Amino acid sequence: MGGLACALALAKKGFTSIDVFETASNLGFVGAGIQLAPNMARILDRLGVWADIEREAVDLKDTSIRNGDQDNELGHVDLLYIRETYGYPHMVGHRSSLAGSLYEGCKREKSIKFHFSTAASEVESWSPKPTIKVHPREGSPYSVQADIILASDGLKSGVRDQMLKLLKIDAQVIDTNQAAYRIMLKREDMQHDPELLELIDSDRVTRWIGEKRHIIAYPVSSKQIYNLSTVQPDKNFAEAPSATYTTKGSKPEMLKVFSDFCPKIQRMLDLVPDGEVCEWKLRVHSPLPTWVHGSVALVGDACHPTLPHLAQGAAQAIEDAAVLAVVLDKCPDTKPESINKALKVYQELRKERAETLVELAAASGRALHLGDGAAKAERDKQFAALKEKKGAVPDKWADADVQKKIYGHDCAMVAEEQFDELFANTKAQL
Ligand SMILES: Cc1cc2nc3c(=O)[nH]c(=O)nc-3n(C[C@H](O)[C@H](O)[C@H](O)COP(=O)(O)OP(=O)(O)OC[C@H]3O[C@@H](n4cnc5c(N)ncnc54)[C@H](O)[C@@H]3O)c2cc1C
């Protein structure tokens, strides 16, 4: 997401030579849904790719937070006010629609060249002309020299690891001890069950919560698919640390994890075909002291991976791209010192915000996953107060104050306004 958005945002600013290197042979669409928050939609609209995504996305009217075991509603939040307040709706869609529209947008730009099946590896120079070795799957490795390298190589970022090693910074990937099943159910499989049909026909995100677990679900792809994403204690990956982040899960194991959830959920989980249970390991990274070295910058999950509980990971990678395009466009010249300063302005504009949201996502997960006790009783009082439209929502993405902070922030506009002052006050470090 970060790489595609960077390429497109830079092309729209008139950059003429943008090369995208991707290990995979194609975009290899993950079968999963994604929340499309207004702060993401605003950027995608300016990049000219939102209309295609919006066409098949589902416009949310509300969200319901429920106890997993009894299916009783703990909290209900109206989301219709969002479009009017922030200029864009809060929608949910298919990942392939988001990535595919960004990719189509990139393909319309002559300045962007894609190199699929090509893995980047060693950073051979960070400045003045950053250089990276790339390995085409077929063919010999070669070095690519650029003016700027943006590493949006995800949670397992090799560029980040090299940067940290070079700067002698001890920061690690952190195991969250949480894993997620990602499930997509077809309308035709749900339509004979009135309760399930009601879910796929709704314009609602439903979250069912229990101790150390939850399921979040919503319709995508013009309501032809019902997307479920779970979170549960990580047992399977714990036995095979760090090698893989996704695995084929076992259906009986998945059913066991949610065996005390209500019959409606059992029926949905039972619709997942055997052999199609996909489990993801959820990992984050300790905060980094820097995202920039020389003329190289980290983007997205490479520098601020997050738990999914706030639904902002891709949105924040796309915000990174929007801000990078502004600061690099405003950079007064192409001297390495100026590029380094502009990249540091990007970091200044982005780091605190992204890291705050990472923290908030973790805190939201802790509140949602509470087991019996005083803290849970207090949380449930907060849910009860919502019925009188009072107080904060413990499920943070649905809280109006949190939404104001996240959706009300126009990162590109702030970058435009603050660039000159921040650039003047930044020292280059080469
Ligand atoms: C269960 C779950 C639910 C989520 N829900 C949401 C949501 O609702 N809303 C939201 O905004 N976010 C959500 N996210 C977060 C979101 O998926 C990520 O934050 C986002 O994909 C990060 O984008 P990225 O571009 O930084 O990294 P990635 O999407 O991981 O992309 C990295 C890319 O780099 C490539 N790559 C890696 N190494 C190399 C290399 N050496 N050379 C070349 N290419 C390389 C990879 O193949 C990949 O294509 C969710 C995440 C999870 C796990």
The ligand as a Tripos MOL2 file, in Angstrom:
@<TRIPOS>MOLECULE
LIG
   53    58     1     0     0
SMALL
NO_CHARGES

@<TRIPOS>ATOM
      1 C1         -5.7050   -8.5720   10.2940 C.3       1 LIG1
      2 C2         -5.3460   -7.2010    9.7500 C.ar      1 LIG1
      3 C3         -6.3580   -6.2690    9.4630 C.ar      1 LIG1
      4 C4         -6.0270   -4.9890    8.9990 C.ar      1 LIG1
      5 N1         -7.0280   -4.0980    8.7380 N.ar      1 LIG1
      6 C5         -6.7380   -2.8510    8.3110 C.ar      1 LIG1
      7 C6         -7.7870   -1.9010    8.0240 C.ar      1 LIG1
      8 O1         -8.9790   -2.2110    8.1520 O.2       1 LIG1
      9 N2         -7.4310   -0.6430    7.6010 N.ar      1 LIG1
     10 C7         -6.1120   -0.2770    7.4350 C.ar      1 LIG1
     11 O2         -5.8500    0.8840    7.0520 O.2       1 LIG1
     12 N3         -5.1190   -1.1590    7.7010 N.ar      1 LIG1
     13 C8         -5.3810   -2.4250    8.1210 C.ar      1 LIG1
     14 N4         -4.3760   -3.3170    8.3640 N.ar      1 LIG1
     15 C9         -2.9740   -2.8920    8.2270 C.3       1 LIG1
     16 C10        -2.4540   -2.8950    6.8060 C.3       1 LIG1
     17 O3         -2.6910   -4.1310    6.1690 O.3       1 LIG1
     18 C11        -0.9540   -2.6360    6.8070 C.3       1 LIG1
     19 O4         -0.6380   -1.6300    7.7260 O.3       1 LIG1
     20 C12        -0.5360   -2.1830    5.3990 C.3       1 LIG1
     21 O5         -0.6880   -3.2410    4.4790 O.3       1 LIG1
     22 C13         0.9280   -1.7330    5.4060 C.3       1 LIG1
     23 O6          1.3120   -1.3590    4.1070 O.3       1 LIG1
     24 P1          2.8380   -1.3280    3.7070 P.3       1 LIG1
     25 O7          2.8690   -0.9130    2.2810 O.co2     1 LIG1
     26 O8          3.6220   -0.5560    4.6790 O.co2     1 LIG1
     27 O9          3.3370   -2.8330    3.8560 O.3       1 LIG1
     28 P2          2.8430   -4.1420    3.1120 P.3       1 LIG1
     29 O10         1.4220   -4.0350    2.7400 O.co2     1 LIG1
     30 O11         3.2970   -5.2650    3.9590 O.co2     1 LIG1
     31 O12         3.6720   -4.1430    1.7510 O.3       1 LIG1
     32 C14         5.0390   -4.4040    1.7080 C.3       1 LIG1
     33 C15         5.3670   -4.8290    0.2890 C.3       1 LIG1
     34 O13         6.7780   -4.8970    0.1340 O.3       1 LIG1
     35 C16         7.1090   -6.0910   -0.5560 C.3       1 LIG1
     36 N5          8.4820   -6.4230   -0.1480 N.ar      1 LIG1
     37 C17         8.9010   -6.8310    1.0690 C.ar      1 LIG1
     38 N6         10.2270   -7.0060    1.0760 N.ar      1 LIG1
     39 C18        10.6660   -6.6740   -0.1720 C.ar      1 LIG1
     40 C19        11.9480   -6.6310   -0.7830 C.ar      1 LIG1
     41 N7         13.0580   -6.9810   -0.1090 N.pl3     1 LIG1
     42 N8         12.0330   -6.2400   -2.0640 N.ar      1 LIG1
     43 C20        10.9190   -5.8890   -2.7900 C.ar      1 LIG1
     44 N9          9.6620   -5.9200   -2.2430 N.ar      1 LIG1
     45 C21         9.5480   -6.2950   -0.9540 C.ar      1 LIG1
     46 C22         6.0740   -7.1000   -0.1050 C.3       1 LIG1
     47 O14         5.9680   -8.1600   -1.0140 O.3       1 LIG1
     48 C23         4.8300   -6.2270   -0.0550 C.3       1 LIG1
     49 O15         4.1770   -6.1660   -1.2990 O.3       1 LIG1
     50 C24        -4.6660   -4.6130    8.8120 C.ar      1 LIG1
     51 C25        -3.6590   -5.5490    9.0630 C.ar      1 LIG1
     52 C26        -3.9840   -6.8350    9.5300 C.ar      1 LIG1
     53 C27        -2.8620   -7.8150    9.7990 C.3       1 LIG1
@<TRIPOS>BOND
     1     1     2 1
     2     2     3 ar
     3     2    52 ar
     4     3     4 ar
     5     4     5 ar
     6     4    50 ar
     7     5     6 ar
     8     6     7 ar
     9     6    13 1
    10     7     8 2
    11     7     9 ar
    12     9    10 ar
    13    10    11 2
    14    10    12 ar
    15    12    13 ar
    16    13    14 ar
    17    14    15 1
    18    14    50 ar
    19    15    16 1
    20    16    17 1
    21    16    18 1
    22    18    19 1
    23    18    20 1
    24    20    21 1
    25    20    22 1
    26    22    23 1
    27    23    24 1
    28    24    25 2
    29    24    26 1
    30    24    27 1
    31    27    28 1
    32    28    29 2
    33    28    30 1
    34    28    31 1
    35    31    32 1
    36    32    33 1
    37    33    34 1
    38    33    48 1
    39    34    35 1
    40    35    36 1
    41    35    46 1
    42    36    37 ar
    43    36    45 ar
    44    37    38 ar
    45    38    39 ar
    46    39    40 ar
    47    39    45 ar
    48    40    41 1
    49    40    42 ar
    50    42    43 ar
    51    43    44 ar
    52    44    45 ar
    53    46    47 1
    54    46    48 1
    55    48    49 1
    56    50    51 ar
    57    51    52 ar
    58    52    53 1
@<TRIPOS>SUBSTRUCTURE
     1 LIG1         1 GROUP 0 **** ****
